[in-house]
Amino acid sequence: MEEKRRQKQEKKEKNKKKEKKKEEKKPEEPEVSIPAGELEEPSKKKKHKKKKSKSSGDPSS
């Protein structure tokens, strides 16, 4: 009996954790991915520009 009860408790906790993860992910993902995408785009462009200007504007290359 004790073992079965413990297993049930563990299952409940695991399910709770799973649901929590789902709940956390759902609201988080769109919010995070949008600003992350917005932040990444300009930073990526800037990086590319820097690389380009370095390769084309570098007198040593």
mmCIF file of the N, C-alpha and C atoms, coordinates in Angstrom:
data_MODEL
# 
_entry.id   MODEL 
# 
loop_
_atom_site.group_PDB 
_atom_site.id 
_atom_site.type_symbol 
_atom_site.label_atom_id 
_atom_site.label_alt_id 
_atom_site.label_comp_id 
_atom_site.label_asym_id 
_atom_site.label_entity_id 
_atom_site.label_seq_id 
_atom_site.pdbx_PDB_ins_code 
_atom_site.Cartn_x 
_atom_site.Cartn_y 
_atom_site.Cartn_z 
_atom_site.occupancy 
_atom_site.B_iso_or_equiv 
_atom_site.pdbx_formal_charge 
_atom_site.auth_seq_id 
_atom_site.auth_comp_id 
_atom_site.auth_asym_id 
_atom_site.auth_atom_id 
_atom_site.pdbx_PDB_model_num 
ATOM 1   N N  . MET A 1 1  ? 0.841  -1.213 0.000   1.00 0.00 ? 1  MET A N  1 
ATOM 2   C CA . MET A 1 1  ? 0.000  0.000  0.000   1.00 0.00 ? 1  MET A CA 1 
ATOM 3   C C  . MET A 1 1  ? 0.878  1.267  0.000   1.00 0.00 ? 1  MET A C  1 
ATOM 4   N N  . GLU A 1 2  ? 1.825  1.292  0.934   1.00 0.00 ? 2  GLU A N  1 
ATOM 5   C CA . GLU A 1 2  ? 2.680  2.486  1.055   1.00 0.00 ? 2  GLU A CA 1 
ATOM 6   C C  . GLU A 1 2  ? 3.372  2.779  -0.283  1.00 0.00 ? 2  GLU A C  1 
ATOM 7   N N  . GLU A 1 3  ? 3.893  1.719  -0.895  1.00 0.00 ? 3  GLU A N  1 
ATOM 8   C CA . GLU A 1 3  ? 4.623  1.891  -2.160  1.00 0.00 ? 3  GLU A CA 1 
ATOM 9   C C  . GLU A 1 3  ? 3.699  2.467  -3.230  1.00 0.00 ? 3  GLU A C  1 
ATOM 10  N N  . LYS A 1 4  ? 2.495  1.893  -3.336  1.00 0.00 ? 4  LYS A N  1 
ATOM 11  C CA . LYS A 1 4  ? 1.553  2.368  -4.360  1.00 0.00 ? 4  LYS A CA 1 
ATOM 12  C C  . LYS A 1 4  ? 1.221  3.838  -4.128  1.00 0.00 ? 4  LYS A C  1 
ATOM 13  N N  . ARG A 1 5  ? 1.002  4.190  -2.879  1.00 0.00 ? 5  ARG A N  1 
ATOM 14  C CA . ARG A 1 5  ? 0.660  5.581  -2.586  1.00 0.00 ? 5  ARG A CA 1 
ATOM 15  C C  . ARG A 1 5  ? 1.810  6.502  -2.987  1.00 0.00 ? 5  ARG A C  1 
ATOM 16  N N  . ARG A 1 6  ? 3.013  6.048  -2.695  1.00 0.00 ? 6  ARG A N  1 
ATOM 17  C CA . ARG A 1 6  ? 4.172  6.882  -3.021  1.00 0.00 ? 6  ARG A CA 1 
ATOM 18  C C  . ARG A 1 6  ? 4.265  7.051  -4.538  1.00 0.00 ? 6  ARG A C  1 
ATOM 19  N N  . GLN A 1 7  ? 4.063  5.957  -5.268  1.00 0.00 ? 7  GLN A N  1 
ATOM 20  C CA . GLN A 1 7  ? 4.137  6.033  -6.732  1.00 0.00 ? 7  GLN A CA 1 
ATOM 21  C C  . GLN A 1 7  ? 3.078  6.998  -7.254  1.00 0.00 ? 7  GLN A C  1 
ATOM 22  N N  . LYS A 1 8  ? 1.882  6.931  -6.691  1.00 0.00 ? 8  LYS A N  1 
ATOM 23  C CA . LYS A 1 8  ? 0.821  7.841  -7.128  1.00 0.00 ? 8  LYS A CA 1 
ATOM 24  C C  . LYS A 1 8  ? 1.254  9.280  -6.880  1.00 0.00 ? 8  LYS A C  1 
ATOM 25  N N  . GLN A 1 9  ? 1.806  9.523  -5.701  1.00 0.00 ? 9  GLN A N  1 
ATOM 26  C CA . GLN A 1 9  ? 2.254  10.874 -5.352  1.00 0.00 ? 9  GLN A CA 1 
ATOM 27  C C  . GLN A 1 9  ? 3.310  11.346 -6.349  1.00 0.00 ? 9  GLN A C  1 
ATOM 28  N N  . GLU A 1 10 ? 4.260  10.475 -6.646  1.00 0.00 ? 10 GLU A N  1 
ATOM 29  C CA . GLU A 1 10 ? 5.328  10.850 -7.583  1.00 0.00 ? 10 GLU A CA 1 
ATOM 30  C C  . GLU A 1 10 ? 4.744  11.158 -8.954  1.00 0.00 ? 10 GLU A C  1 
ATOM 31  N N  . LYS A 1 11 ? 3.803  10.335 -9.382  1.00 0.00 ? 11 LYS A N  1 
ATOM 32  C CA . LYS A 1 11 ? 3.179  10.571 -10.693 1.00 0.00 ? 11 LYS A CA 1 
ATOM 33  C C  . LYS A 1 11 ? 2.492  11.926 -10.691 1.00 0.00 ? 11 LYS A C  1 
ATOM 34  N N  . LYS A 1 12 ? 1.768  12.212 -9.614  1.00 0.00 ? 12 LYS A N  1 
ATOM 35  C CA . LYS A 1 12 ? 1.070  13.496 -9.527  1.00 0.00 ? 12 LYS A CA 1 
ATOM 36  C C  . LYS A 1 12 ? 2.072  14.639 -9.636  1.00 0.00 ? 12 LYS A C  1 
ATOM 37  N N  . GLU A 1 13 ? 3.159  14.523 -8.904  1.00 0.00 ? 13 GLU A N  1 
ATOM 38  C CA . GLU A 1 13 ? 4.157  15.598 -8.915  1.00 0.00 ? 13 GLU A CA 1 
ATOM 39  C C  . GLU A 1 13 ? 4.774  15.733 -10.303 1.00 0.00 ? 13 GLU A C  1 
ATOM 40  N N  . LYS A 1 14 ? 5.052  14.612 -10.932 1.00 0.00 ? 14 LYS A N  1 
ATOM 41  C CA . LYS A 1 14 ? 5.628  14.656 -12.287 1.00 0.00 ? 14 LYS A CA 1 
ATOM 42  C C  . LYS A 1 14 ? 4.655  15.349 -13.233 1.00 0.00 ? 14 LYS A C  1 
ATOM 43  N N  . ASN A 1 15 ? 3.378  14.974 -13.134 1.00 0.00 ? 15 ASN A N  1 
ATOM 44  C CA . ASN A 1 15 ? 2.374  15.596 -13.996 1.00 0.00 ? 15 ASN A CA 1 
ATOM 45  C C  . ASN A 1 15 ? 2.299  17.092 -13.720 1.00 0.00 ? 15 ASN A C  1 
ATOM 46  N N  . LYS A 1 16 ? 2.362  17.459 -12.451 1.00 0.00 ? 16 LYS A N  1 
ATOM 47  C CA . LYS A 1 16 ? 2.314  18.879 -12.099 1.00 0.00 ? 16 LYS A CA 1 
ATOM 48  C C  . LYS A 1 16 ? 3.488  19.594 -12.752 1.00 0.00 ? 16 LYS A C  1 
ATOM 49  N N  . LYS A 1 17 ? 4.661  18.997 -12.652 1.00 0.00 ? 17 LYS A N  1 
ATOM 50  C CA . LYS A 1 17 ? 5.850  19.618 -13.240 1.00 0.00 ? 17 LYS A CA 1 
ATOM 51  C C  . LYS A 1 17 ? 5.674  19.750 -14.747 1.00 0.00 ? 17 LYS A C  1 
ATOM 52  N N  . LYS A 1 18 ? 5.158  18.697 -15.364 1.00 0.00 ? 18 LYS A N  1 
ATOM 53  C CA . LYS A 1 18 ? 4.951  18.734 -16.823 1.00 0.00 ? 18 LYS A CA 1 
ATOM 54  C C  . LYS A 1 18 ? 4.002  19.872 -17.169 1.00 0.00 ? 18 LYS A C  1 
ATOM 55  N N  . GLU A 1 19 ? 2.889  19.954 -16.434 1.00 0.00 ? 19 GLU A N  1 
ATOM 56  C CA . GLU A 1 19 ? 1.912  21.006 -16.710 1.00 0.00 ? 19 GLU A CA 1 
ATOM 57  C C  . GLU A 1 19 ? 2.531  22.374 -16.474 1.00 0.00 ? 19 GLU A C  1 
ATOM 58  N N  . LYS A 1 20 ? 3.315  22.482 -15.422 1.00 0.00 ? 20 LYS A N  1 
ATOM 59  C CA . LYS A 1 20 ? 3.955  23.767 -15.135 1.00 0.00 ? 20 LYS A CA 1 
ATOM 60  C C  . LYS A 1 20 ? 4.850  24.152 -16.304 1.00 0.00 ? 20 LYS A C  1 
ATOM 61  N N  . LYS A 1 21 ? 5.625  23.207 -16.785 1.00 0.00 ? 21 LYS A N  1 
ATOM 62  C CA . LYS A 1 21 ? 6.514  23.490 -17.916 1.00 0.00 ? 21 LYS A CA 1 
ATOM 63  C C  . LYS A 1 21 ? 5.690  23.958 -19.107 1.00 0.00 ? 21 LYS A C  1 
ATOM 64  N N  . LYS A 1 22 ? 4.590  23.250 -19.370 1.00 0.00 ? 22 LYS A N  1 
ATOM 65  C CA . LYS A 1 22 ? 3.726  23.631 -20.500 1.00 0.00 ? 22 LYS A CA 1 
ATOM 66  C C  . LYS A 1 22 ? 3.215  25.050 -20.290 1.00 0.00 ? 22 LYS A C  1 
ATOM 67  N N  . GLU A 1 23 ? 2.722  25.319 -19.067 1.00 0.00 ? 23 GLU A N  1 
ATOM 68  C CA . GLU A 1 23 ? 2.173  26.644 -18.784 1.00 0.00 ? 23 GLU A CA 1 
ATOM 69  C C  . GLU A 1 23 ? 3.262  27.706 -18.924 1.00 0.00 ? 23 GLU A C  1 
ATOM 70  N N  . GLU A 1 24 ? 4.443  27.397 -18.424 1.00 0.00 ? 24 GLU A N  1 
ATOM 71  C CA . GLU A 1 24 ? 5.531  28.373 -18.512 1.00 0.00 ? 24 GLU A CA 1 
ATOM 72  C C  . GLU A 1 24 ? 5.908  28.605 -19.975 1.00 0.00 ? 24 GLU A C  1 
ATOM 73  N N  . LYS A 1 25 ? 5.984  27.516 -20.720 1.00 0.00 ? 25 LYS A N  1 
ATOM 74  C CA . LYS A 1 25 ? 6.427  27.634 -22.116 1.00 0.00 ? 25 LYS A CA 1 
ATOM 75  C C  . LYS A 1 25 ? 5.403  28.407 -22.946 1.00 0.00 ? 25 LYS A C  1 
ATOM 76  N N  . LYS A 1 26 ? 4.119  28.087 -22.782 1.00 0.00 ? 26 LYS A N  1 
ATOM 77  C CA . LYS A 1 26 ? 3.103  28.707 -23.645 1.00 0.00 ? 26 LYS A CA 1 
ATOM 78  C C  . LYS A 1 26 ? 3.166  30.233 -23.608 1.00 0.00 ? 26 LYS A C  1 
ATOM 79  N N  . PRO A 1 27 ? 3.009  30.870 -22.451 1.00 0.00 ? 27 PRO A N  1 
ATOM 80  C CA . PRO A 1 27 ? 3.054  32.336 -22.474 1.00 0.00 ? 27 PRO A CA 1 
ATOM 81  C C  . PRO A 1 27 ? 4.454  32.862 -22.794 1.00 0.00 ? 27 PRO A C  1 
ATOM 82  N N  . GLU A 1 28 ? 5.464  32.113 -22.377 1.00 0.00 ? 28 GLU A N  1 
ATOM 83  C CA . GLU A 1 28 ? 6.832  32.595 -22.537 1.00 0.00 ? 28 GLU A CA 1 
ATOM 84  C C  . GLU A 1 28 ? 7.246  32.601 -24.008 1.00 0.00 ? 28 GLU A C  1 
ATOM 85  N N  . GLU A 1 29 ? 7.008  31.489 -24.698 1.00 0.00 ? 29 GLU A N  1 
ATOM 86  C CA . GLU A 1 29 ? 7.604  31.322 -26.034 1.00 0.00 ? 29 GLU A CA 1 
ATOM 87  C C  . GLU A 1 29 ? 7.301  32.474 -26.986 1.00 0.00 ? 29 GLU A C  1 
ATOM 88  N N  . PRO A 1 30 ? 6.031  32.818 -27.219 1.00 0.00 ? 30 PRO A N  1 
ATOM 89  C CA . PRO A 1 30 ? 5.794  33.909 -28.171 1.00 0.00 ? 30 PRO A CA 1 
ATOM 90  C C  . PRO A 1 30 ? 6.454  35.206 -27.712 1.00 0.00 ? 30 PRO A C  1 
ATOM 91  N N  . GLU A 1 31 ? 6.329  35.499 -26.412 1.00 0.00 ? 31 GLU A N  1 
ATOM 92  C CA . GLU A 1 31 ? 6.912  36.747 -25.913 1.00 0.00 ? 31 GLU A CA 1 
ATOM 93  C C  . GLU A 1 31 ? 8.430  36.738 -26.088 1.00 0.00 ? 31 GLU A C  1 
ATOM 94  N N  . VAL A 1 32 ? 9.047  35.638 -25.691 1.00 0.00 ? 32 VAL A N  1 
ATOM 95  C CA . VAL A 1 32 ? 10.512 35.580 -25.753 1.00 0.00 ? 32 VAL A CA 1 
ATOM 96  C C  . VAL A 1 32 ? 10.983 35.557 -27.204 1.00 0.00 ? 32 VAL A C  1 
ATOM 97  N N  . SER A 1 33 ? 10.334 34.739 -28.020 1.00 0.00 ? 33 SER A N  1 
ATOM 98  C CA . SER A 1 33 ? 10.816 34.586 -29.393 1.00 0.00 ? 33 SER A CA 1 
ATOM 99  C C  . SER A 1 33 ? 10.676 35.902 -30.160 1.00 0.00 ? 33 SER A C  1 
ATOM 100 N N  . ILE A 1 34 ? 9.641  36.684 -29.869 1.00 0.00 ? 34 ILE A N  1 
ATOM 101 C CA . ILE A 1 34 ? 9.454  37.941 -30.614 1.00 0.00 ? 34 ILE A CA 1 
ATOM 102 C C  . ILE A 1 34 ? 10.583 38.925 -30.287 1.00 0.00 ? 34 ILE A C  1 
ATOM 103 N N  . PRO A 1 35 ? 10.781 39.282 -29.005 1.00 0.00 ? 35 PRO A N  1 
ATOM 104 C CA . PRO A 1 35 ? 11.881 40.219 -28.731 1.00 0.00 ? 35 PRO A CA 1 
ATOM 105 C C  . PRO A 1 35 ? 13.236 39.623 -29.096 1.00 0.00 ? 35 PRO A C  1 
ATOM 106 N N  . ALA A 1 36 ? 13.399 38.326 -28.865 1.00 0.00 ? 36 ALA A N  1 
ATOM 107 C CA . ALA A 1 36 ? 14.676 37.698 -29.206 1.00 0.00 ? 36 ALA A CA 1 
ATOM 108 C C  . ALA A 1 36 ? 14.914 37.853 -30.707 1.00 0.00 ? 36 ALA A C  1 
ATOM 109 N N  . GLY A 1 37 ? 13.886 37.603 -31.504 1.00 0.00 ? 37 GLY A N  1 
ATOM 110 C CA . GLY A 1 37 ? 14.025 37.738 -32.952 1.00 0.00 ? 37 GLY A CA 1 
ATOM 111 C C  . GLY A 1 37 ? 14.339 39.177 -33.312 1.00 0.00 ? 37 GLY A C  1 
ATOM 112 N N  . GLU A 1 38 ? 13.628 40.121 -32.673 1.00 0.00 ? 38 GLU A N  1 
ATOM 113 C CA . GLU A 1 38 ? 13.865 41.532 -32.969 1.00 0.00 ? 38 GLU A CA 1 
ATOM 114 C C  . GLU A 1 38 ? 15.285 41.925 -32.566 1.00 0.00 ? 38 GLU A C  1 
ATOM 115 N N  . LEU A 1 39 ? 15.704 41.419 -31.418 1.00 0.00 ? 39 LEU A N  1 
ATOM 116 C CA . LEU A 1 39 ? 17.051 41.769 -30.945 1.00 0.00 ? 39 LEU A CA 1 
ATOM 117 C C  . LEU A 1 39 ? 18.101 41.116 -31.838 1.00 0.00 ? 39 LEU A C  1 
ATOM 118 N N  . GLU A 1 40 ? 17.831 39.875 -32.216 1.00 0.00 ? 40 GLU A N  1 
ATOM 119 C CA . GLU A 1 40 ? 18.831 39.153 -33.007 1.00 0.00 ? 40 GLU A CA 1 
ATOM 120 C C  . GLU A 1 40 ? 19.006 39.790 -34.385 1.00 0.00 ? 40 GLU A C  1 
ATOM 121 N N  . GLU A 1 41 ? 17.899 40.143 -35.024 1.00 0.00 ? 41 GLU A N  1 
ATOM 122 C CA . GLU A 1 41 ? 17.988 40.670 -36.393 1.00 0.00 ? 41 GLU A CA 1 
ATOM 123 C C  . GLU A 1 41 ? 18.999 41.820 -36.493 1.00 0.00 ? 41 GLU A C  1 
ATOM 124 N N  . PRO A 1 42 ? 18.785 42.914 -35.756 1.00 0.00 ? 42 PRO A N  1 
ATOM 125 C CA . PRO A 1 42 ? 19.733 44.029 -35.906 1.00 0.00 ? 42 PRO A CA 1 
ATOM 126 C C  . PRO A 1 42 ? 21.156 43.639 -35.499 1.00 0.00 ? 42 PRO A C  1 
ATOM 127 N N  . SER A 1 43 ? 21.271 42.866 -34.429 1.00 0.00 ? 43 SER A N  1 
ATOM 128 C CA . SER A 1 43 ? 22.623 42.490 -33.981 1.00 0.00 ? 43 SER A CA 1 
ATOM 129 C C  . SER A 1 43 ? 23.296 41.643 -35.060 1.00 0.00 ? 43 SER A C  1 
ATOM 130 N N  . LYS A 1 44 ? 22.531 40.762 -35.681 1.00 0.00 ? 44 LYS A N  1 
ATOM 131 C CA . LYS A 1 44 ? 23.102 39.931 -36.749 1.00 0.00 ? 44 LYS A CA 1 
ATOM 132 C C  . LYS A 1 44 ? 23.518 40.832 -37.910 1.00 0.00 ? 44 LYS A C  1 
ATOM 133 N N  . LYS A 1 45 ? 22.630 41.754 -38.281 1.00 0.00 ? 45 LYS A N  1 
ATOM 134 C CA . LYS A 1 45 ? 22.940 42.655 -39.390 1.00 0.00 ? 45 LYS A CA 1 
ATOM 135 C C  . LYS A 1 45 ? 24.191 43.464 -39.062 1.00 0.00 ? 45 LYS A C  1 
ATOM 136 N N  . LYS A 1 46 ? 24.229 43.970 -37.828 1.00 0.00 ? 46 LYS A N  1 
ATOM 137 C CA . LYS A 1 46 ? 25.392 44.768 -37.421 1.00 0.00 ? 46 LYS A CA 1 
ATOM 138 C C  . LYS A 1 46 ? 26.657 43.929 -37.541 1.00 0.00 ? 46 LYS A C  1 
ATOM 139 N N  . LYS A 1 47 ? 26.575 42.699 -37.051 1.00 0.00 ? 47 LYS A N  1 
ATOM 140 C CA . LYS A 1 47 ? 27.750 41.823 -37.098 1.00 0.00 ? 47 LYS A CA 1 
ATOM 141 C C  . LYS A 1 47 ? 28.178 41.620 -38.550 1.00 0.00 ? 47 LYS A C  1 
ATOM 142 N N  . HIS A 1 48 ? 27.187 41.363 -39.410 1.00 0.00 ? 48 HIS A N  1 
ATOM 143 C CA . HIS A 1 48 ? 27.527 41.141 -40.820 1.00 0.00 ? 48 HIS A CA 1 
ATOM 144 C C  . HIS A 1 48 ? 28.176 42.401 -41.399 1.00 0.00 ? 48 HIS A C  1 
ATOM 145 N N  . LYS A 1 49 ? 27.603 43.558 -41.060 1.00 0.00 ? 49 LYS A N  1 
ATOM 146 C CA . LYS A 1 49 ? 28.143 44.815 -41.582 1.00 0.00 ? 49 LYS A CA 1 
ATOM 147 C C  . LYS A 1 49 ? 29.587 44.980 -41.118 1.00 0.00 ? 49 LYS A C  1 
ATOM 148 N N  . LYS A 1 50 ? 29.805 44.697 -39.837 1.00 0.00 ? 50 LYS A N  1 
ATOM 149 C CA . LYS A 1 50 ? 31.160 44.836 -39.290 1.00 0.00 ? 50 LYS A CA 1 
ATOM 150 C C  . LYS A 1 50 ? 32.112 43.918 -40.048 1.00 0.00 ? 50 LYS A C  1 
ATOM 151 N N  . LYS A 1 51 ? 31.684 42.672 -40.232 1.00 0.00 ? 51 LYS A N  1 
ATOM 152 C CA . LYS A 1 51 ? 32.540 41.707 -40.929 1.00 0.00 ? 51 LYS A CA 1 
ATOM 153 C C  . LYS A 1 51 ? 32.825 42.211 -42.341 1.00 0.00 ? 51 LYS A C  1 
ATOM 154 N N  . LYS A 1 52 ? 31.773 42.683 -43.018 1.00 0.00 ? 52 LYS A N  1 
ATOM 155 C CA . LYS A 1 52 ? 31.947 43.155 -44.397 1.00 0.00 ? 52 LYS A CA 1 
ATOM 156 C C  . LYS A 1 52 ? 32.905 44.344 -44.418 1.00 0.00 ? 52 LYS A C  1 
ATOM 157 N N  . SER A 1 53 ? 32.640 45.319 -43.542 1.00 0.00 ? 53 SER A N  1 
ATOM 158 C CA . SER A 1 53 ? 33.477 46.517 -43.546 1.00 0.00 ? 53 SER A CA 1 
ATOM 159 C C  . SER A 1 53 ? 34.915 46.144 -43.195 1.00 0.00 ? 53 SER A C  1 
ATOM 160 N N  . LYS A 1 54 ? 35.064 45.146 -42.330 1.00 0.00 ? 54 LYS A N  1 
ATOM 161 C CA . LYS A 1 54 ? 36.426 44.739 -41.953 1.00 0.00 ? 54 LYS A CA 1 
ATOM 162 C C  . LYS A 1 54 ? 37.127 44.128 -43.168 1.00 0.00 ? 54 LYS A C  1 
ATOM 163 N N  . SER A 1 55 ? 36.436 43.231 -43.850 1.00 0.00 ? 55 SER A N  1 
ATOM 164 C CA . SER A 1 55 ? 37.089 42.527 -44.959 1.00 0.00 ? 55 SER A CA 1 
ATOM 165 C C  . SER A 1 55 ? 37.315 43.484 -46.136 1.00 0.00 ? 55 SER A C  1 
ATOM 166 N N  . SER A 1 56 ? 36.363 44.406 -46.374 1.00 0.00 ? 56 SER A N  1 
ATOM 167 C CA . SER A 1 56 ? 36.497 45.288 -47.534 1.00 0.00 ? 56 SER A CA 1 
ATOM 168 C C  . SER A 1 56 ? 37.309 46.531 -47.170 1.00 0.00 ? 56 SER A C  1 
ATOM 169 N N  . GLY A 1 57 ? 37.210 46.984 -45.908 1.00 0.00 ? 57 GLY A N  1 
ATOM 170 C CA . GLY A 1 57 ? 37.899 48.220 -45.520 1.00 0.00 ? 57 GLY A CA 1 
ATOM 171 C C  . GLY A 1 57 ? 39.247 47.950 -44.878 1.00 0.00 ? 57 GLY A C  1 
ATOM 172 N N  . ASP A 1 58 ? 39.607 46.688 -44.718 1.00 0.00 ? 58 ASP A N  1 
ATOM 173 C CA . ASP A 1 58 ? 40.896 46.388 -44.077 1.00 0.00 ? 58 ASP A CA 1 
ATOM 174 C C  . ASP A 1 58 ? 42.027 46.538 -45.100 1.00 0.00 ? 58 ASP A C  1 
ATOM 175 N N  . PRO A 1 59 ? 42.959 47.411 -44.856 1.00 0.00 ? 59 PRO A N  1 
ATOM 176 C CA . PRO A 1 59 ? 44.064 47.572 -45.821 1.00 0.00 ? 59 PRO A CA 1 
ATOM 177 C C  . PRO A 1 59 ? 44.987 46.356 -45.835 1.00 0.00 ? 59 PRO A C  1 
ATOM 178 N N  . SER A 1 60 ? 45.036 45.634 -44.715 1.00 0.00 ? 60 SER A N  1 
ATOM 179 C CA . SER A 1 60 ? 45.962 44.494 -44.639 1.00 0.00 ? 60 SER A CA 1 
ATOM 180 C C  . SER A 1 60 ? 45.448 43.313 -45.461 1.00 0.00 ? 60 SER A C  1 
ATOM 181 N N  . SER A 1 61 ? 44.132 43.194 -45.625 1.00 0.00 ? 61 SER A N  1 
ATOM 182 C CA . SER A 1 61 ? 43.600 42.013 -46.322 1.00 0.00 ? 61 SER A CA 1 
ATOM 183 C C  . SER A 1 61 ? 43.723 42.172 -47.825 1.00 0.00 ? 61 SER A C  1 
# 
